[in-house]
Amino acid sequence: MARAALACAALLVAVAASAAAKTDVKKAGRKESGGAMNVTVTMLDAVKPGLIKTPHSDDHDEIEPIPFALWARNGPRAVLAYHWQNLRTRNELLDEFLPLSGGGQGAFPLRFHAKAPRNLTRNEDLNLIRTSRIVMADVDGDGVEELVLPRDQGGVEVWSPKKKVFDYPHPTSHPERVLYYADGWTRAALPGRDELFLQMMRNEFVHLEPGQLARMGAGEEQALLRIGKGGVSRIFLKGLAPDLKDLRAVMPLNRPGSQDVDELVVFSKHRETAFREEMWVSRHRLDGTAIEPPRRMYGDFDLSEDRLEDPVYSPQSDRILATNHKKDRLFFFMPSKPVDWMRAVDLSFLPGTGKVQALGMTHGPRPLAIFRHTPSTDHPNDEFYAVNEDRQFFMRYGGARDPRDGSWEPTGKPVRPGDEWGPGSKPKPFYRAKPPREAFESPGKVYPLTPGGEPDEFVVVHSRERDARPLTHEELLTAGKRFLSLEELAKLEARLPPKLDRRDDNRDRAMDKERKERGFTGEIKTIEDWKKHLPRSYAEVEAHQREGYYLSLEVALLRILDSPDDPDLIQDRHYREPDAYVAWVRSVERPAATSFTVVRQGAEVASFEVPGYCFLGKPSSDLEQGGVSLRMRDGILSAVVVLAQVPGHEEKRFYLVRAVPKDL
């Protein structure tokens, strides 16, 4: 997909050991966790995510509140922030990868500058970074992740913190005439390293025949690149079913005990007739040749109804998971089986119209599929389920198998991480990701502990902005009479009693309802008439007005909550006793906080909070990375986050959070 607007990317690199301010944290240890954690929060340089002011309104300059981290075993080797510009007034774009401190460190700085000609017809001609497809992975197996950068003309660059590791220019010999662009990644986490498979789509072209396209290396509508220890190479898939329309997904298989990708499983869409399409599955070696003839999906799988979505790679597994468009079924694909190689689990019991996401297969002799259900707004908490291909759901209650017949004898006690799951009598979630307290945003965000780890091991992050604790009416009245200006207080009090001389739909509805109930047809000319003849509606409106008065008082008193140190806000509103007023606001303030909950097999094994509000939303650019980058190694959780409203630092900053168990 071509870029919607000219944009440039810059990734700013911050070393995790940067000198920084440290803040206090709330240490917590739930009963199951075995104790509290020692938590430190370190600011990573003084970089402010957000818009950067430009001289011209048509120009755009922004640092996104999205951290990129290149992880090593003992923590992030480099932390990256994404900065993009669109200088329309100068027709310039700039991609830079700069170290935030020190300068000249390793591979950085990098510089990609482009000046757009006036006759520019496609942004890809500038060959900048396709920011929506940036990925981090340890493709060379040295224990440190690399930054993998797809270019707009189909090339791929792989950068370690020290140097450029690989450089693949582009799949075609004439990218100025026809090119491929990055469409989607599959990351195969292997023991000791990663391999990436990049699907690419052919862009539009003009006046080129099939023979010309083939000679340019663009004979296929889609291309496939493999990025691994041996570099970047293109795979030409052979032996697909006829009349190919679309490669839906290319999924690597890494079977139990294997150290490498064993084969590729391709899900492809083909034209059966002018009005019908079918989904096929084919198996391929890593050179693209077919292992066996392709197979059509069977059973009750109807492509028109069940568009295949989100196939999931699972390391050390011979199964592939996927959901359908309606999100009412979970599919198991076992491509090496000659028969009965696909099964569907009915998910129509799930409440609401939310999202279903397959997370992967657990490891071990009896693997289970883990999937997450994010219900509708009526049921906002994420739910996690475990099920096998025999449609048996499992719970986090342990037991033991009878060695004589293999039957399961439940103990009724919670299963410990690593123990075998117990089958449930009916589908129930083994974990619900509830916020730690009501004031936290829901649903939270869920992040795996480590790529390629167990899918039932993850961290749930919830956050809350700074606000005020619930205030009683008496507190609001006392503070309002003390701190608000006399003019503002008089305006608020003037709106308090019910009135007849202005439009009020709520009043009219209440009066009409009581008129009908009482059969009263007389005229109401004064407030006294209203109180006498329609007393209930008067009491209702009076209560409504009073509640509105208290709400207005609260808004007037707390409007400086987000910027209590801004003297202009105090002066503009003419607050009385300004020092005492600011102290009062501080006294009722509930500080911003972000909670981290570590979950293993449904058990909350650790939890803690840090000060500040964590950005968990979507960036304004086309980035697809989440708002938190984290890893857990040897019981130590490290997370790079963007926090705001941290004591002493109101604006957004990048931070490194590190949590170490006390008994470690």
C-alpha angles and dihedrals in degrees: 000000000000119000114273092220139007106274139159130211131216123181112205114207122218121183111227092230092062117139106262150160116267125211136199119260136200108248115209136175121183119211094261093049096070095231146333129302131234105236130191127186116201127186113230103219126305099289116144115209113214141065119337115214115248129194091239127051091219091063123084127206121169143157108212119226090235120112122215116197131188101209130211124182095269097043141298113336089195134005119213134201123195118234122179135183136189109189100187095167090061098030088233134139127185132193113193134171105197135173111238095217137022098013128227094051115158115298093358142132102046122177130199113175126180131180110200115226118228091246094053109146101175130025091220089074087073089060096213127152120300092225097189090065103046110132137178120218140144096247097159095049097235094128095254124094121241130217108243113202121190112204124221093248094054101268124131129213123191117201129186119197086264108039149341106288102184136006123192110181102202140303096250131061093224109039090164088069104030131003145169125235130204111265108168144347134221113196115205108201106205131181102283101357147024135247123201129206115197121197114207132194125215113243125224118288136188131227098349123139123213091256092053091048091051092051090052092052091252102105092118123069089221131037131200125212127192118207115190146117091310094054131251119327138165122240120209109204115221132188098035120154115271125270096031114198104170142356100229096186142343110211125188120219121217106181125209110287095012123124096200144042104282100192145336122250113204125202108198136174119225136185111247095174136346088276104031137065130188135199118235132190123212135178122223140181118236091264088061098252117135121256093199138346115293120262130218118231110255143190118046095336106129113182092204090058103025106045104186112245138183105357108200130218116219120191118229091017138109092207132089122202128207140162131217131241094258090051092224098113139048116208128211116201118194101177098179092062113094093214137017088026098150129048134175129215116209111237098174090114091072113110124242129001099287136136128283119203125184109220102186146267124301118236125245139066094304105039120194132200114239118204135173126222119201104191128205124283089276089063104030102169121098115243125203125208136188121208139156130219089264087067093248114143121213136210135203093256117112136220141142137265120242105241090215100061106359093245119154121246110193121215096196090230123119113267116247119231108277096024123113118272122242122235115247126222091230138004110291131153115256090209138019117201100221121173114255091241136010094254093064120097117259137242098034127204123266123213128181115245090235136349110268093017127124110303091224091060113084147129122246114208122198126175139188132196122231113276140149127274116250108286125210121232089248092055092049093049093048094047094043094053090047104043111022119089114260090242094054092043091053091050092052094047091048089064093051106086119066114258137199100199099076139051114278118162093187091054093047093051092049093048094046091050093051092044090058093045093049096035089232114161101167125116122263109214104156140030088250090056089051093050092047102045103026104027098155095055090047090053091048093050092044091053090047092050092048092051089050089050092055091047090051090049090052093050092048093048097044102039090106093052094106093047108024092157095056106108092194091066091053093048097044093055095042095229114188121234091014097189093050090044093055089047090052092051089050090050094056095039122116106206124232114263141179122207128206120198120187112210126192119180091336096311121114098227097174139007137176142158133227128197118259140050115277119216106234100162134096121285122240091243127064095270115137099193119114127247094254131052114193146158135188117210127170091350094306117119118207121183133176111209142161112240132184132186091038111157106270094011114066097171126072117281136169115254138184113221116197123184120188123182111245092231094051 
